[in-house]
Amino acid sequence: MKITFCCTGTKPEPWLAGLRSALPGAEVTVWEAGAPAADHAVVWAPPQQFFDEQVKLKGVFNIGAGVDALLKLRLPPQATVVRLDDAGMSVQMAEYVCHAVIRHFREFDGYAADIQARTWSYRKPRERAEFPVGVMGLGVLGARVAQSLAQFDFPVVGWSRSAKELMGVRCFAGAAQFDDFLAATRILVNLLPLTPETRDIMRLETLSRLQSGAYVINVARGAHLVDDDLLALLASGHLAGAMLDVFRTEPLPLEHPFWREPKITITPHTSARTLRDESIAQIVGKVRALEAGHAIVGVVDPVRGY
């Protein structure tokens, strides 16, 4: 069995060592132009040339949860595209989002500004019932986030394409219930996959349906959010602020107005990073299952886009 590694911006040696240790009978190499055909590929942001040459792939393993960039390429029709369904990312995402929600709810950003100005301040405690959190996208990551928030006694609602049931979460589904979901939300968390249907989903029309004084947290993809619409709603006061980890262009250009907007907190796409050892273990298990003819989870549907 041959496995090829083609991950842009990723140091290959630790991945190769881990894969070789877990699959001692496999030939594991870094892809180079003109390389022999492989059975499986471990990829991140590969060039089109990679797939033009590797036409016999049985499995393509994307070392991240998002596959929108990968699906823009021409892929071998017989290849099974597989995304990581957790690999240590869900707990990181839950940490990030819970921090963002609590930071806003407890007004810690305001306290930080006061302390910087050497002001000893006090703010009246807020009621959790007045800050329902809405999670868009209830896959592995979204479900973990929603249920983690419920542990802090926030009212939590969730929205997904198809119907879901989660303990402690009031679930909405489909286009028919989307407006009701938005109306029930004061803190919006986006964890949707990026597809043609979800691109620009956070725009003036939809964000205006959130409760007054809403707060937006985007940890999915920058193309979900219309930047100018967010800025307009912050200026109008309908939105109280935002915490953004993803952007249409990364790194965020220095001239972008988000840098200068005090109501926006920026982090550099770090909400949930791929953990190598956990990822290798998951990939190896799925390679073995595919080789044995067994079904696996995490298979991407190119039509749906995730």
N, C-alpha and C positions, 0 to 999 in steps of 0.2 A: 504494500500500500504506500502511495506517495502523497505527501501533504506539502503544499506550497504556502509560503507566508508572504503576504503583500499588504503591509500596513503603513501607509504614509505617515511620517512623523513619529513613528514608534520604534524604539530601540529593539532590534529583532533578537539579539542573543539570549536574553532571559526567557523569551517565549519559545525559542527553539529548544533550549535546554529543558524547559518544563514539558513540552510536547514529546520530546525524545525519551525523557524519563518515564512518562506515563504510557507511551506507545513504543516500547523497545523494538518492536518488529517493523516499525514504519520508517520510511525515508522522509525526513523533514528538512526542507531547504528554503532559503529565501529566493523569491522569484526574481529572475532576470530575463530580459528580452531574449526570446529564442530558447528558453528552457524547455525540457521535455514535458510531456503532458502529465498532469497530476490527477489524483482521484478526488482530493478534497482541498479546499483553500480556506485559509484564515485571512480575513481582509479588513481593511479600514481605508476608505477613500482611495480605492485602486483606480488606475487609469483604464480607459477603454481598451487599450492595447492588451492589457492583461487578459481580458475575457475574449478578445479576438483571437488570442493564441491558445488559451486554455479552454478548448471547446469540448473536452471530455469530462469536465468536472461533474461529480455526483452530488457533492455538498459544498455550499459556500457559507462560511460561518462569519458573520459580521460581529466584530468585537465591541458592540455597543447596542443600546436598545433601539436607536433610531436608524431606519433603513431608507429614508426618503432619498438621500443622495445616491445610494447604491442602485435603487430602482430606476434611476434616470438613465442608467447605462444599458447597453444591449447585452443581455446575459444568455448563456447557453440554455436553450429551452428545456433540456432534461435536468438541469441542476436544481437541487432543493436549496432554497435560500433560507437560512436559519439566523434568527436574532437571539441575543442573550436575553433570557426572560427574567433574570435577577442578577446572579453573580456578584452579590454584595452591594448592588446599587440601590435596592429598595430601602434599606435602612439609612443609607446616606441621604436619599431623597426625603425620607420622613424627617430626619434631623433638620435638614435645610428648611423645609416648608414649615415645620413646627416652630423653628426659630423665627422665621419671617413673620408668621401669624402672631406669635406671642410678643415679638418686638413691637409690632404695630399696635396690638390690643393694649399692651401695658404702657405704651407711649415711651418706650426706652430711648427712641431716637430724640424725643423732646428733652428727656432728662440728660442725655449725653450733651446736647447743645447747651443746656443750662449750666452743666458742670464746666463745660469749656469756657463759658462766660463767667464762671465763678459765682453762679446764682444757685442758692439753696431753695429748691422749688417743691411744690406738692401738687398732685393732680388727683381729682376725685376718682375713686375706683370705678371702672366700667362694668356693666352687666354683660356676661357672656351671651345671654339670650338675645342681646341686641346686635351680636356680631356673628351671624350664621356664615359658615364657610362653605363655599361651593367648589367642588373638585370636578373639573372637566377631564374625562378620561379615567376609566376605572379598570385598567389592565393591572398587571402585577404591581407596577410602581404606584399607580393611582389608588388602588385598593389599600396598599400599605399606608399611604399618606392619609387617606380619609379615616381609616380606623385608628391611626395614631392620634390624629386631631381629636377624635371622639373621646380619647382617654383623658383629655384636658377639659372635658365637659362643654366643649363648643357644640352648638347645633351644627351638624354636618349634613350637607346634601351633595349628591353626586349626579353627574350626567354622563351618559355613554350612548354609543350608537345603538346597541342592543340592550335589552333589559338585564339588569343585574340585581342581586340581593346581597347586601352587606350588613352585618350586625352593627347597629348604632348609626347607620347612614340611611337617610331618606333618598331613594334613588329615582331619578327621572331617566327617560330613554327616548331617543329618536327626535326627529324634527318637531313633531307635534307637541312635545313637552319641553322644548328648549327655552321658550320664553318664560314658562312657569319656573324653570330652574333658575334663570337669571334673576327673576323677581324675588326669589327666595334667598338671594345671595348678597352678602355685604363684603365678604373677602373672597375674591375669585382666584383659584389656583388652576393653572393650565398644565395638564399632563397629556394632552392629546397627541397622537401621531400626526405628522404632517402629511396631508393628502390634498388633492385638488379641492375636496369638499371642506377641509378645515383651514386652508390657507386664508389669511385675513379674517379669521373668525372673530378676533377681538378688534372690532372697529367701532366707529361712532354709533351705528345702529344698535349693536348688541351691548356694548359697554354702557350705553345710556339706559338700558333696562335694568341694570344693577341698582340696588338700593342706594339712596343718596349718601354720599360720604364713603363710597366703596373703595376698597384697596385691591390692587391687582398684583398677582405673583405669577411670573412666567418662567417656567423651568423646562419647557418643551422645545420649541423652535422659534427663532426670531421672526420667521415669516408668518406665524400665527397672528402677530400683532401689527396693526397699522400705526406706525410711530406718531405721525402727525395727529391722529385722532386721540391717542392717549394724551398728548401734550395739550390739546384743546380742552379735553374734559378735566384735566388737572387745573388749567387756567380758569375754567368756569366754576370750579368748586364741586362739581358732581363727583369727581374722584378725589380722595384724600391723599393718595400716594401710590407708589408701585415699587416692587422689588423685582429686578430683572436679572436673569442669569444667562439669557440667550438673546442674540441680536441678528438682524438680517446680514450684517457684515461683521465678521469677527477676525481680529480684534476690533472693537468698536472704534471707528475713526475719531481722531482727536477733535475734529470740528463738529461732531454730532451734538445736538442740543441736549441729549440725555446727560452729558457730563455736567452741564451747567444748571440742571433743574434740581433744586434742593429737595423736592418731594419724591425724587426717584433715587433708589439705592441700587447700585450696580455691583455685580460680581462677575468674574471672568469665566463663565461656563464651567463652574466647578461644583454644581449642586450634587452630582453623583458621578464619580469617576470610575472607569473600568478597573476592577481589581484583578490583577493578572492570575494569581493562583486559583481563585475561584472560577475565573473564566476558562482557564485551561482544563480544570476538572469537568466543567460543564461541556466544553467542546469535545473532550475525549469520550465522555459518556455517550454523546450523541453520534459521534463518528462510529463508535462500536455498534450502536443500535442500528444505524443505517446500513452498515456492512452486514449485519445479521438479518436485515430485512424487516426490522421492527419499526413501529411508528414512534415519532418523537414529538415533543411540544416545542413551540417557538418557531414553527414553520411559517414563513411569510407568504401571504396571499398577494400576488402582484396586482390583482384587480382592486382589492381594498387598499393596498399600499402599506400594510402592516401585518 
